[in-house]
Amino acid sequence: MKTRFAALAALAALSVGTACGAQLLPKDTEVWTPQPPIVAAGGEAGAAPADAVVLFGGQDLSEWVATKDKGPAGWTVDAGALTVNKAAGNIETKRSFGDYQLHIEWRIPADITGEGQARGNSGLFLASTGGGDAGYELQILDSYQNPTYVNGQAASLYKQHAPLANASRKPGEWQSYDVIWRAPTFGADGALVTPARATVLHNGVLVQDGAVLAGETVFIGKPKYKAHGKSPIKLQAHRDPSEPISFRNIWVRELAPAQ
């Protein structure tokens, strides 16, 4: 932190010198420290970088538990994919997170049936704040030629922000979300200090650009906040009758709090 302040002080001094008519040199605007940390990127697009926590790599559910009782996550793992078991209910990570970068891939089955919200419905809860569907939901849905209310289609922050674009692929094709999540912060008295914000790319297309959330997701009524700390990430087993969706290649990188 001291080196950062030193760099800022140097730039401030530079501004004063410029105002006084001093001659500038190229090096006067070069900042050499602190050096950013080196992170080895994944070998291909979507691969986990070296400092990521792999939440699902195609083998098992060792990073997950059932939301309802924190017992074993009862979803199906087969051929490198994780498929929803609607009877087993929601699952969430064993670990809790604050601010993070998340990558997740999901697929609507090719033989999907139903329409609207009853067609490939699930949800990615960016922070799970309790049982059931408590938390902040990024919607997962078949939104390829499947009209529904726009603040409930794929890549919406459910009932709060419609996506900036519909980047949905056909059922049967793998899709991706890349998320930057900035968790809300609260004071010692439980009052909101800074609201949650989310930036989301859907299949590489920007669909949420630093969207500010008004509170936790609610199906009916207005969202509101309740104080919480670091939270698990949750996947929803939606109760609609359509065929269950699948996930793969889920990883997360914890981020320092925003300045």
C-alpha positions in Angstrom: 0.0 0.0 0.0 2.9 2.4 0.8 4.3 1.9 -2.7 1.0 2.7 -4.2 0.8 5.9 -2.2 4.4 6.7 -3.2 3.4 6.3 -6.9 0.4 8.6 -6.4 2.6 11.2 -4.6 5.0 11.1 -7.5 2.3 11.8 -10.0 1.0 14.6 -7.8 4.4 16.1 -7.8 4.6 15.8 -11.5 1.4 17.7 -11.9 2.8 20.5 -9.7 6.0 20.6 -11.8 4.1 20.8 -15.0 2.0 23.7 -13.7 5.3 25.5 -12.9 6.6 25.0 -16.5 9.1 22.2 -15.8 10.2 20.1 -18.8 8.7 16.6 -18.8 10.6 13.5 -19.6 9.1 10.1 -20.7 10.2 8.5 -17.4 8.2 11.0 -15.4 5.0 9.2 -16.3 6.4 5.7 -15.9 5.2 3.7 -12.9 7.3 0.6 -12.1 6.1 -0.5 -8.8 4.2 -2.3 -7.3 4.4 -5.1 -9.9 1.1 -6.9 -10.5 1.2 -10.6 -9.5 2.0 -13.2 -12.2 -0.9 -15.5 -12.8 -0.5 -18.4 -15.3 -3.5 -18.3 -17.7 -5.3 -21.5 -18.7 -4.0 -23.3 -21.7 -7.2 -22.6 -23.8 -10.2 -20.4 -23.7 -12.3 -21.0 -20.6 -9.6 -23.1 -18.8 -9.0 -22.3 -15.2 -5.9 -20.1 -14.4 -3.3 -21.2 -11.9 -4.8 -19.3 -9.0 -8.4 -20.5 -9.5 -10.4 -22.8 -7.2 -11.9 -25.4 -9.4 -15.4 -26.0 -8.2 -16.2 -28.7 -10.8 -13.6 -30.2 -13.1 -15.7 -33.1 -14.4 -14.9 -35.7 -11.8 -16.9 -35.3 -8.6 -18.9 -33.0 -6.3 -16.3 -32.8 -3.5 -16.6 -29.0 -3.5 -20.4 -29.0 -3.1 -23.1 -29.8 -0.6 -26.9 -29.9 -0.6 -28.3 -26.5 0.4 -31.2 -28.0 2.5 -29.1 -29.9 5.0 -25.4 -29.5 4.0 -25.3 -33.3 3.2 -23.8 -34.8 0.0 -24.8 -33.0 -3.2 -27.2 -35.4 -4.9 -26.8 -34.3 -8.5 -25.4 -36.6 -11.3 -21.9 -36.6 -12.6 -21.4 -38.4 -15.9 -19.0 -37.9 -18.9 -17.5 -34.8 -17.4 -20.8 -33.0 -16.9 -22.9 -32.3 -13.8 -26.7 -32.7 -14.3 -29.4 -31.3 -12.1 -31.4 -33.7 -9.9 -34.5 -31.8 -9.3 -35.7 -34.1 -6.6 -32.5 -33.5 -4.6 -32.9 -29.7 -4.6 -30.3 -26.9 -4.8 -26.6 -27.4 -4.2 -24.0 -24.9 -3.0 -20.3 -24.7 -2.5 -18.7 -25.8 0.7 -16.5 -22.7 0.6 -17.8 -19.1 1.0 -16.6 -16.2 -1.1 -16.7 -12.4 -1.1 -15.6 -10.7 -4.3 -14.7 -13.0 -7.1 -14.3 -13.8 -10.8 -16.4 -16.9 -11.8 -16.5 -19.0 -15.0 -19.3 -21.6 -15.5 -20.5 -23.5 -18.5 -24.1 -24.8 -18.9 -26.2 -26.6 -21.5 -29.9 -26.8 -22.2 -30.7 -30.4 -23.3 -31.3 -30.7 -27.0 -34.7 -32.4 -26.4 -35.9 -29.6 -24.1 -39.7 -29.1 -23.8 -41.9 -26.5 -22.4 -42.1 -22.7 -22.9 -41.3 -19.5 -21.1 -40.1 -19.9 -17.6 -40.9 -23.7 -17.8 -38.1 -24.4 -20.3 -34.6 -25.2 -19.1 -35.0 -23.1 -16.0 -32.2 -22.9 -13.4 -30.2 -20.2 -11.6 -26.7 -19.3 -10.5 -26.9 -17.6 -7.1 -23.9 -15.4 -6.9 -24.2 -15.4 -3.1 -26.4 -17.8 -1.3 -27.7 -16.2 1.9 -29.8 -19.0 3.2 -31.9 -22.0 2.3 -34.0 -22.5 -0.8 -33.6 -19.6 -3.3 -32.3 -17.0 -0.8 -29.5 -14.9 -2.4 -28.7 -13.0 -5.6 -29.7 -14.9 -8.8 -28.3 -14.7 -12.3 -30.9 -16.5 -14.4 -30.3 -19.6 -16.4 -33.0 -20.4 -19.0 -33.5 -21.5 -22.6 -33.8 -18.0 -24.1 -33.2 -19.2 -27.7 -36.5 -18.4 -29.5 -38.3 -18.7 -26.2 -40.0 -15.4 -25.2 -40.6 -14.5 -21.6 -40.4 -11.4 -19.5 -37.0 -9.7 -20.2 -35.9 -9.4 -16.6 -36.4 -13.1 -16.2 -34.7 -14.4 -19.4 -31.2 -15.9 -19.5 -28.5 -13.6 -18.2 -30.9 -11.4 -16.3 -30.2 -10.5 -12.7 -33.6 -12.0 -12.0 -36.4 -9.5 -11.6 -33.9 -6.6 -11.4 -31.9 -6.2 -14.6 -32.7 -7.4 -18.1 -29.5 -8.4 -20.1 -28.0 -5.9 -22.5 -28.3 -8.6 -25.3 -29.7 -12.1 -25.9 -26.6 -14.2 -26.6 -28.3 -17.5 -26.2 -27.2 -20.6 -28.2 -29.4 -23.4 -29.4 -30.4 -26.1 -27.0 -27.8 -28.9 -27.0 -24.9 -26.4 -27.3 -22.6 -25.5 -24.4 -22.9 -21.9 -23.1 -20.8 -19.9 -20.7 -21.1 -17.1 -18.1 -18.1 -15.1 -16.9 -18.9 -13.1 -13.9 -17.2 -10.4 -11.8 -19.1 -10.3 -8.5 -18.7 -7.4 -6.0 -20.4 -8.5 -2.8 -22.4 -5.9 -0.8 -20.8 -4.6 2.4 -22.4 -3.7 5.7 -21.6 -1.7 8.7 -21.2 -3.0 12.2 -24.9 -2.0 12.8 -26.0 -4.2 9.8 -26.7 -1.1 7.6 -25.8 -1.3 3.9 -22.5 0.5 3.1 -22.1 -0.5 -0.6 -24.5 -2.5 -2.8 -23.7 -5.6 -4.7 -22.6 -5.2 -8.3 -22.3 -7.7 -11.1 -20.6 -7.7 -14.5 -21.5 -10.6 -16.7 -20.4 -11.9 -20.2 -22.7 -14.5 -21.8 -20.9 -16.5 -24.4 -18.3 -13.7 -24.6 -21.0 -11.0 -25.0 -21.3 -8.2 -22.3 -24.8 -8.6 -20.8 -24.5 -6.9 -17.4 -22.1 -4.0 -17.1 -21.5 -3.2 -13.4 -25.2 -3.6 -12.7 -26.1 -2.5 -9.1 -28.5 -4.7 -7.3 -31.3 -3.3 -5.1 -31.1 -6.3 -2.8 -31.5 -10.0 -2.8 -33.6 -11.7 -5.4 -37.3 -12.1 -4.7 -40.0 -13.6 -6.9 -42.8 -11.3 -5.6 -42.3 -7.8 -4.4 -39.3 -5.5 -4.0 -35.7 -6.6 -3.3 -34.0 -5.6 -0.1 -30.8 -6.3 1.7 -30.0 -8.1 4.9 -26.6 -8.1 6.4 -24.3 -11.1 5.6 -20.7 -11.9 5.1 -18.9 -14.2 2.7 -21.4 -16.6 1.1 -21.5 -19.9 -0.9 -22.2 -20.0 -4.6 -25.5 -21.9 -5.3 -27.0 -23.7 -8.3 -30.7 -24.1 -8.5 -32.8 -27.2 -9.1 -35.8 -25.4 -10.5 -39.1 -27.2 -10.0 -40.5 -26.7 -13.6 -41.2 -30.0 -15.4 -38.7 -29.6 -18.3 -35.7 -31.8 -18.8 -32.8 -31.0 -16.4 -29.8 -28.9 -17.6 -26.1 -29.7 -17.1 -23.0 -27.8 -16.0 -19.2 -28.2 -16.5 -15.9 -26.3 -16.1 -16.8 -24.2 -13.0 -14.0 -22.2 -11.4 -13.6 -19.1 -9.3 -10.8 -16.6 -8.5 -11.1 -14.6 -5.3 -10.6 -10.9 -5.8 -9.4 -8.1 -3.4 -12.3 -5.8 -2.4 -12.9 -2.9 -4.8 -11.1 0.3 -4.0 
